[in-house]
Amino acid sequence: MRTMLKSAVAALAGLVLATAAPASDWTPPGPVKLMIAFAAGGGADTQARLIAEDLEAKLGWSFIPEQVTGKGGMNLAMAIKDMPNDGSVIGMVVTETLGYNMRVADAGVTPDDFTAITTTAGFQMGVVSLASKGWTTFADVVEAAKSGEALRFGTMSPRLSDLAYLLGKANGVEFNIVQVKGGRAVMNGVNAGDMDLGFMAGIQGKGVAAGDLVNLASALSEPLKQTPEAPTFADLGVEFVADGYFTFIGPAGMPTEARDALAAAIAEAVSTEGMKSHGIIAKAFGGPAVIAGDELQALVAADFEAAGALLEAASE
């Protein structure tokens, strides 16, 4: 999986350029229902709505946003699966929806039951603690745990809880894993002292810059942009990673020209300075990360397979 993700990221610059130009003269057959798998008012929801606003302003397309939340995006996936595949219904989830969450739900669907359109941004998923803990590296965490300190590790999904377990196992320690709802809840828990460390997916940026928080490790297949010196999970003996992207999907069988036109329009919006969606993605998510079409379909398929291996490893 890591090789797949690295090759996808390496191709990112070319894909941004390739998808930024209009793919065809295709236009939606009418207003586009935009299903959003995230709570209203949050950063992900705002990103989706601003993309819709940008496309309405630039192309004259009409969007009807609709919140379909719950079960890590699976409620949206199951709702969109049997809808028209002509480009009139799309949804925004995360790649984890089509991977780990789909595996766990065991609802009789796979990524092949959906059309992967494009990603917009990735996660800067780090293992984070308060600077006041005195830890500067993950080795300090391991030392504290081996010295008898009971450490509470905050996560915001079952997949991340599995990764926290494997991280401890690989380093000979056991964490008290505390799963909460959302990255902000993890950050609040760490700041309040209710958790000693936890996963945060970019929300930690301001705190790290201010010196209040510390990125102890990158949970990605590559170093974190803000703190590239922090070790990756591979450096810490864990073969699985938390790479993930905000992703637009549609029902299976979407015509290629519809898929590619939607991907091109979304990619241009998130990649163009001055566009509202580009602004929030640059500020909140570290900049655009565009993977589209067949490349994205292959990536989510690989993520689905890797999720099976992760579940097996975490059950041992």
C-alpha positions as CSV (number, residue, x, y, z in Angstrom):
1,M,0.0,0.0,0.0
2,R,2.8,2.4,0.9
3,T,4.3,2.0,-2.5
4,M,1.0,2.7,-4.2
5,L,0.5,5.8,-2.1
6,K,4.0,7.1,-2.7
7,S,3.6,6.7,-6.5
8,A,0.3,8.5,-6.4
9,V,1.8,11.4,-4.4
10,A,4.8,11.5,-6.8
11,A,2.4,11.9,-9.7
12,L,0.5,14.6,-7.9
13,A,2.1,17.6,-9.7
14,G,1.4,16.2,-13.1
15,L,-2.1,15.2,-12.2
16,V,-2.9,18.7,-11.0
17,L,-1.8,20.1,-14.3
18,A,-3.5,17.3,-16.3
19,T,-6.8,17.7,-14.6
20,A,-6.8,21.5,-14.4
21,A,-7.8,21.9,-18.0
22,P,-11.3,21.2,-19.1
23,A,-11.7,17.5,-20.1
24,S,-14.6,18.0,-22.5
25,D,-17.7,20.1,-23.2
26,W,-19.6,18.0,-20.7
27,T,-22.0,19.8,-18.3
28,P,-24.3,18.4,-15.7
29,P,-27.7,17.4,-16.9
30,G,-29.2,19.6,-14.2
31,P,-28.5,20.7,-10.6
32,V,-25.9,18.5,-9.0
33,K,-26.8,17.0,-5.6
34,L,-23.7,17.3,-3.5
35,M,-23.8,14.8,-0.6
36,I,-21.4,15.7,2.2
37,A,-20.3,13.1,4.8
38,F,-19.2,15.6,7.4
39,A,-21.0,17.6,10.1
40,A,-22.2,21.0,9.1
41,G,-19.9,23.9,9.8
42,G,-16.7,22.0,10.1
43,G,-13.6,22.4,7.9
44,A,-14.5,19.5,5.6
45,D,-18.1,20.6,5.1
46,T,-16.9,24.2,4.4
47,Q,-14.4,22.9,1.9
48,A,-17.1,21.0,0.0
49,R,-19.5,24.0,0.0
50,L,-16.8,26.4,-1.2
51,I,-15.9,24.1,-4.1
52,A,-19.5,24.1,-5.1
53,E,-19.6,27.9,-4.8
54,D,-16.4,28.2,-7.0
55,L,-17.9,25.9,-9.7
56,E,-21.2,27.8,-9.7
57,A,-19.4,31.1,-10.1
58,K,-16.9,29.9,-12.8
59,L,-19.0,27.4,-14.8
60,G,-22.6,28.3,-14.0
61,W,-23.3,24.8,-12.6
62,S,-25.8,24.5,-9.8
63,F,-25.2,22.5,-6.7
64,I,-27.6,21.3,-3.9
65,P,-25.6,20.5,-0.8
66,E,-27.0,17.8,1.5
67,Q,-25.5,16.5,4.7
68,V,-25.4,12.6,4.9
69,T,-23.3,11.9,7.9
70,G,-22.6,8.9,10.0
71,K,-20.6,5.6,10.1
72,G,-17.4,7.1,8.8
73,G,-19.0,8.0,5.5
74,M,-20.7,4.7,4.9
75,N,-24.2,6.2,5.3
76,L,-23.3,8.4,2.3
77,A,-21.8,5.6,0.4
78,M,-24.8,3.4,0.7
79,A,-27.1,6.3,-0.1
80,I,-25.3,7.3,-3.3
81,K,-24.6,3.7,-4.6
82,D,-27.9,3.3,-6.5
83,M,-28.4,6.9,-7.5
84,P,-28.1,8.1,-11.2
85,N,-24.6,7.9,-12.4
86,D,-24.9,10.7,-15.0
87,G,-23.0,13.2,-12.8
88,S,-26.1,14.6,-11.2
89,V,-25.2,13.1,-7.8
90,I,-21.8,13.2,-6.2
91,G,-20.5,13.0,-2.7
92,M,-17.5,13.9,-0.6
93,V,-16.0,11.4,1.8
94,V,-12.5,10.4,2.8
95,T,-10.5,7.5,1.3
96,E,-10.9,5.7,4.7
97,T,-14.6,5.4,3.9
98,L,-13.8,3.3,0.8
99,G,-11.1,1.3,2.7
100,Y,-11.2,0.5,6.4
101,N,-14.7,1.7,7.0
102,M,-16.1,-0.3,4.1
103,R,-14.2,-3.4,5.3
104,V,-15.6,-3.1,8.8
105,A,-19.2,-2.3,7.7
106,D,-19.2,-5.6,5.6
107,A,-22.2,-4.2,3.8
108,G,-21.6,-6.2,0.6
109,V,-20.0,-3.3,-1.3
110,T,-16.4,-2.6,-2.5
111,P,-14.7,0.4,-4.1
112,D,-15.8,-1.0,-7.5
113,D,-19.4,-0.1,-6.6
114,F,-18.4,3.6,-6.8
115,T,-16.7,6.0,-9.3
116,A,-13.7,7.7,-7.7
117,I,-13.7,11.2,-9.2
118,T,-10.9,13.2,-7.5
119,T,-9.2,14.0,-4.3
120,T,-8.8,17.6,-3.1
121,A,-6.5,17.6,-0.1
122,G,-4.7,15.1,2.1
123,F,-4.2,14.8,5.9
124,Q,-1.2,15.9,7.8
125,M,-1.7,13.1,10.3
126,G,0.7,13.3,13.2
127,V,1.1,11.8,16.7
128,V,1.0,14.9,18.9
129,S,1.5,15.9,22.5
130,L,1.7,19.1,24.6
131,A,5.2,20.6,24.6
132,S,4.8,20.9,28.3
133,K,5.0,17.1,28.6
134,G,8.7,17.6,27.9
135,W,8.7,15.0,25.1
136,T,10.6,16.0,21.9
137,T,10.7,12.7,20.2
138,F,8.6,9.5,20.2
139,A,11.5,7.8,21.9
140,D,10.6,10.0,24.9
141,V,7.1,8.6,24.9
142,V,8.4,5.0,24.9
143,E,10.7,5.8,27.7
144,A,7.9,7.3,29.8
145,A,5.7,4.3,29.1
146,K,8.4,1.8,30.0
147,S,9.1,3.7,33.2
148,G,5.5,2.9,34.3
149,E,3.6,5.9,33.2
150,A,0.1,5.0,32.0
151,L,-0.3,6.9,28.8
152,R,-3.7,7.9,27.2
153,F,-3.6,7.9,23.4
154,G,-6.4,9.8,21.7
155,T,-7.8,8.6,18.4
156,M,-10.9,9.6,16.3
157,S,-11.7,6.4,14.4
158,P,-11.4,2.6,14.8
159,R,-8.7,2.6,12.1
160,L,-6.6,5.0,14.1
161,S,-7.2,3.0,17.3
162,D,-5.8,0.0,15.5
163,L,-2.8,2.0,14.4
164,A,-2.2,3.3,17.9
165,Y,-2.3,-0.3,19.2
166,L,0.2,-1.5,16.6
167,L,2.4,1.5,17.3
168,G,2.6,0.6,20.9
169,K,3.1,-3.1,20.1
170,A,6.0,-2.3,17.7
171,N,7.7,-0.3,20.5
172,G,7.1,-2.7,23.4
173,V,4.5,-0.5,25.2
174,E,0.8,-0.5,25.7
175,F,-1.3,2.6,25.4
176,N,-4.7,3.3,27.0
177,I,-6.5,4.1,23.8
178,V,-9.3,6.7,24.1
179,Q,-11.5,7.0,21.0
180,V,-13.4,10.2,20.6
181,K,-15.4,11.9,17.8
182,G,-13.2,14.1,15.6
183,G,-9.7,15.5,15.6
184,R,-10.8,18.6,17.5
185,A,-11.9,16.4,20.3
186,V,-8.5,14.8,20.4
187,M,-6.8,18.2,20.4
188,N,-9.1,19.4,23.2
189,G,-8.4,16.3,25.2
190,V,-4.6,16.7,24.8
191,N,-4.8,20.4,25.6
192,A,-6.9,19.7,28.7
193,G,-4.6,17.0,29.9
194,D,-7.2,14.3,29.5
195,M,-5.0,12.6,26.9
196,D,-1.2,12.4,26.9
197,L,-0.9,12.2,23.1
198,G,-3.1,11.6,20.1
199,F,-3.6,11.6,16.4
200,M,-4.3,15.0,14.8
201,A,-4.7,15.5,11.1
202,G,-3.5,19.1,10.5
203,I,-5.5,20.8,13.2
204,Q,-2.3,20.8,15.3
205,G,-0.5,23.2,12.9
206,K,-1.0,26.4,14.8
207,G,-0.2,24.9,18.1
208,V,3.0,23.3,16.8
209,A,4.0,26.7,15.2
210,A,3.4,28.4,18.5
211,G,5.5,25.9,20.4
212,D,2.5,24.6,22.4
213,L,2.2,21.2,20.7
214,V,4.8,18.8,19.4
215,N,4.6,16.5,16.3
216,L,6.2,13.4,17.7
217,A,5.7,11.2,14.6
218,S,4.3,11.2,11.1
219,A,1.5,8.6,10.7
220,L,1.9,9.0,6.9
221,S,4.1,7.2,4.4
222,E,6.2,10.4,4.2
223,P,7.4,13.0,6.7
224,L,5.0,15.7,7.9
225,K,5.4,19.0,6.0
226,Q,5.6,21.1,9.1
227,T,8.1,18.9,11.0
228,P,9.9,16.7,8.5
229,E,12.4,15.6,11.2
230,A,9.7,13.6,13.0
231,P,10.0,9.9,12.4
232,T,7.5,8.1,10.2
233,F,5.6,5.0,11.3
234,A,8.0,3.0,9.1
235,D,10.8,4.3,11.2
236,L,9.0,3.2,14.3
237,G,8.4,-0.3,13.1
238,V,4.8,0.0,11.9
239,E,4.1,-1.2,8.3
240,F,0.7,0.5,8.1
241,V,0.0,4.2,7.6
242,A,-2.8,6.7,8.0
243,D,-2.5,8.3,4.6
244,G,-5.9,9.7,3.5
245,Y,-7.6,12.2,1.3
246,F,-10.8,14.1,1.0
247,T,-12.4,12.4,-2.0
248,F,-15.3,13.0,-4.4
249,I,-17.2,9.9,-5.5
250,G,-20.2,9.0,-7.6
251,P,-22.2,5.8,-8.3
252,A,-20.4,3.1,-10.3
253,G,-20.4,3.3,-14.1
254,M,-20.3,7.1,-14.4
255,P,-19.4,8.0,-18.0
256,T,-15.7,8.8,-18.3
257,E,-16.4,12.3,-19.8
258,A,-18.6,13.1,-16.8
259,R,-16.1,11.8,-14.3
260,D,-13.2,13.6,-16.0
261,A,-15.1,16.9,-16.4
262,L,-16.1,16.9,-12.8
263,A,-12.5,16.1,-11.7
264,A,-11.0,18.8,-13.9
265,A,-13.4,21.4,-12.6
266,I,-12.8,20.5,-8.9
267,A,-9.1,20.3,-9.4
268,E,-8.9,23.7,-11.0
269,A,-10.9,25.3,-8.2
270,V,-8.8,23.8,-5.3
271,S,-5.5,24.5,-7.2
272,T,-6.1,28.1,-8.3
273,E,-5.1,31.0,-6.1
274,G,-8.0,33.3,-5.5
275,M,-10.6,30.6,-5.5
276,K,-12.4,30.3,-2.1
277,S,-11.9,26.5,-1.9
278,H,-8.1,26.9,-2.6
279,G,-7.9,29.4,0.3
280,I,-9.4,27.1,2.9
281,I,-7.5,24.1,1.6
282,A,-4.2,26.0,1.7
283,K,-5.0,27.2,5.2
284,A,-6.5,24.2,6.9
285,F,-5.1,21.2,5.0
286,G,-1.6,22.2,3.8
287,G,-2.5,22.8,0.2
288,P,-4.3,20.8,-2.6
289,A,-3.5,17.1,-3.3
290,V,-5.2,16.1,-6.5
291,I,-5.3,12.4,-7.6
292,A,-8.0,11.6,-10.1
293,G,-9.6,9.1,-12.4
294,D,-8.1,5.7,-12.9
295,E,-5.2,6.6,-10.6
296,L,-7.6,7.3,-7.8
297,Q,-9.7,4.2,-8.5
298,A,-6.5,2.1,-8.1
299,L,-5.5,3.9,-4.9
300,V,-8.9,3.3,-3.2
301,A,-8.8,-0.4,-4.3
302,A,-5.3,-0.7,-2.8
303,D,-6.5,1.0,0.4
304,F,-9.4,-1.5,0.7
305,E,-7.0,-4.4,0.4
306,A,-4.6,-2.9,2.9
307,A,-7.5,-2.4,5.4
308,G,-8.0,-6.1,5.5
309,A,-4.3,-6.6,6.4
310,L,-4.5,-3.9,9.0
311,L,-7.6,-5.5,10.6
312,E,-5.8,-8.9,10.7
313,A,-2.7,-7.4,12.2
314,A,-4.6,-5.5,14.9
315,S,-6.5,-8.7,15.9
316,E,-3.3,-10.6,16.8
